[in-house]
């Protein structure tokens, strides 16, 4: 049966952005939701975002912030600001054991409905490597056995296409899945974009048309900023969502 998926990533506890994206996706006649990780972290509503993702019956893989917020592991490798928010999010999740247990049970990568899903890369998903260019994407493609793999982590929407031995990088655009090609697609971030565009970013994948589209959605940034400040989180987090970096 042909379906139309909404692919979500890097929500980062931004409930206002997530609600706006869900509404927009439904207006695009989406039939199924998928999330490639980082539901929590950075922003002020982690529990609300986890519950909405669960209500959507959204197939989800675990991101690095999901992992470190749900597991009591060392934060030595984190930026101090990010580490402080992880510690805050851990305290929030302790108020809702169901949300924490659900995050801990998520896989690091998965094969689902004919596509592959991972937060970072398939070669070493547990190392949370960043992919910004074609050279970095090349190692990942050695492990990708499906035509399409969606990922997140960098908060920057981008397309990597492998055709024969070459890997090309493309800016976000509507693409049709071509025969003999593989695609490694970053959906961009819903809750904290970093491509100088403050609007929430997500993808849709229409399996009947074999078409992937990128979408940008306006949301109430001032409401999210008020939530960040009300929670006592770092001011920089409130400022950066307004400029998309």
C-alpha positions in Angstrom: 0.0 0.0 0.0 1.4 3.4 -1.0 1.9 5.9 1.9 3.0 9.4 2.5 5.4 9.8 5.4 6.3 12.9 7.4 10.0 12.6 8.5 10.7 14.6 11.6 14.1 15.2 13.3 15.7 17.3 16.1 12.5 18.4 17.8 14.5 19.3 20.9 11.6 19.8 23.3 10.1 22.6 21.2 6.4 21.8 21.5 5.2 24.9 19.6 7.3 24.0 16.5 6.3 20.3 16.7 2.6 21.1 16.9 2.9 23.5 13.9 4.7 20.8 11.9 2.2 18.1 12.7 -0.6 20.5 11.6 1.2 21.3 8.3 2.0 17.6 7.7 -1.7 16.7 8.1 -2.6 19.4 5.6 -0.2 17.6 3.2 -2.3 14.4 3.5 0.5 12.5 5.4 -0.5 9.0 6.5 2.4 8.1 8.8 4.9 9.9 11.0 8.6 9.0 11.5 11.2 10.6 13.7 14.9 10.2 13.4 15.8 11.3 16.9 16.4 14.0 19.4 12.9 14.6 20.6 14.3 16.2 23.8 17.1 18.5 24.8 17.8 22.3 24.4 14.2 23.5 24.8 11.6 23.5 27.7 8.9 20.9 26.9 10.5 17.4 26.7 7.7 15.5 28.2 5.0 17.1 26.1 7.0 16.4 22.9 7.6 12.7 23.9 3.8 12.3 24.5 2.9 14.0 21.2 5.3 11.8 19.3 3.8 8.7 21.0 0.2 9.9 20.3 1.1 10.1 16.6 2.2 6.4 16.6 5.5 7.8 15.2 8.2 5.2 14.5 11.3 6.6 16.1 15.0 6.0 16.5 17.1 7.4 19.3 19.2 10.5 19.0 22.2 11.5 21.1 20.2 13.9 23.3 17.4 11.3 23.7 20.2 8.9 24.8 22.0 11.1 27.3 18.8 12.6 28.7 17.4 9.1 29.3 20.6 7.3 30.5 22.7 8.5 33.4 26.0 8.6 31.5 28.9 11.0 31.6 28.5 14.4 29.9 32.2 15.1 29.7 32.1 15.3 25.9 29.2 17.7 25.8 29.5 21.5 25.4 28.9 23.0 29.0 25.7 24.7 27.9 24.3 21.5 26.3 25.4 19.5 29.4 23.4 21.8 31.7 20.3 21.3 29.6 20.7 17.6 29.6 21.0 17.6 33.4 17.8 19.8 33.5 16.0 17.4 31.1 17.0 14.4 33.2 15.2 16.0 36.2 12.2 16.7 34.0 12.0 13.1 32.7 12.3 11.8 36.3 8.8 13.2 36.8 7.5 11.0 34.1 9.0 7.5 34.1 7.0 6.4 31.1 8.6 9.0 28.9 12.1 8.1 30.1 11.5 4.3 29.7 10.2 4.9 26.1 13.3 6.9 25.1 15.6 4.2 26.5 13.8 1.5 24.5 14.3 3.3 21.1 16.8 1.7 18.6 19.8 3.5 17.3 18.9 2.7 13.8 16.2 0.7 12.0 14.8 -0.6 8.7 11.2 0.5 8.4 8.7 0.5 5.5 11.5 0.1 2.9 13.7 2.9 4.2 16.5 3.1 6.7 16.5 5.5 9.7 19.3 6.7 11.8 20.1 9.8 13.8 23.7 10.2 12.8 25.3 7.6 10.5 25.0 3.8 9.9 28.8 3.2 10.1 29.0 4.1 13.7 25.6 5.2 15.0 26.7 5.1 18.6 29.5 7.6 18.0 27.1 10.3 16.8 29.2 11.5 13.9 28.3 14.6 12.0 27.9 14.6 8.2 28.2 17.9 6.5 29.8 17.0 3.1 30.0 14.3 0.5 33.3 12.9 1.9 31.8 12.3 5.3 28.7 10.8 3.7 30.8 8.3 1.7 31.6 6.0 4.7 27.9 5.9 5.6 26.8 4.7 2.2 28.9 1.5 2.6 26.4 0.4 5.2 23.2 1.6 3.6 21.3 -1.2 1.9 18.1 0.6 1.0 17.7 3.3 -1.6 16.7 5.9 1.0 18.0 6.7 4.4 16.8 9.6 6.5 18.9 11.2 9.3 19.3 14.3 11.4 21.8 15.5 14.0 23.4 18.4 12.2 20.2 20.5 12.1 20.9 21.4 8.5 18.7 20.0 5.7 20.7 18.4 2.8 20.6 15.6 0.3 23.5 13.2 -0.4 23.2 11.1 -3.5 25.3 8.1 -4.4 25.5 7.1 -8.1 28.2 4.6 -8.9 31.4 5.5 -7.1 30.5 9.2 -6.8 28.7 11.0 -3.9 27.1 14.4 -4.5 25.7 16.9 -2.1 22.6 19.0 -2.9 20.8 21.7 -1.1 17.1 21.0 -0.1 14.9 20.5 -3.1 12.1 18.2 -4.3 13.6 15.0 -5.6 12.4 11.8 -7.3 14.1 8.6 -6.3 16.1 7.5 -9.3 16.9 3.9 -10.2 20.4 2.8 -9.4 20.9 5.6 -6.9 21.0 5.9 -3.1 20.0 8.9 -1.0 21.1 9.9 2.5 18.8 12.7 3.5 18.9 15.1 6.4 15.5 16.5 7.1 16.7 19.5 9.0 15.5 20.4 12.5 12.1 21.2 13.8 13.1 22.6 17.2 16.4 24.3 16.6 17.3 24.9 12.9 20.9 25.9 12.2 20.8 26.9 8.5 20.0 30.6 9.1 16.3 29.9 8.6 14.3 30.0 11.9 11.3 28.1 10.4 10.9 24.4 11.5 12.1 22.0 8.8 10.8 18.5 7.9 10.4 16.2 4.9 7.6 14.3 3.3 8.2 11.0 1.4 5.4 9.9 -1.0 6.0 6.3 -1.9 3.5 6.3 -4.8 5.3 9.2 -6.5 8.7 8.2 -5.2 9.0 11.8 -4.3 10.7 13.6 -1.3 9.9 17.2 -0.5 11.3 19.6 2.1 9.0 21.8 4.0 9.5 24.9 6.2 6.9 25.9 8.8 6.4 29.1 10.7 5.6 28.8 14.4 5.3 31.0 17.5 9.0 31.6 18.3 8.2 34.1 21.0 6.0 31.6 22.9 8.9 29.1 22.8 11.3 31.7 24.0 9.0 32.5 26.9 9.0 28.8 27.8 12.8 28.6 27.7 13.2 31.6 29.9 10.4 30.5 32.3 12.3 27.2 32.8 15.5 29.0 33.6 17.4 27.6 30.7 20.3 29.5 29.1 19.3 32.8 27.4 21.4 31.8 24.3 18.9 29.0 23.6 16.1 31.5 23.4 18.0 33.8 21.2 19.3 31.3 18.7 15.9 29.9 17.6 15.0 33.3 16.4 17.9 33.4 13.9 18.1 29.8 12.9 21.7 29.0 14.0 
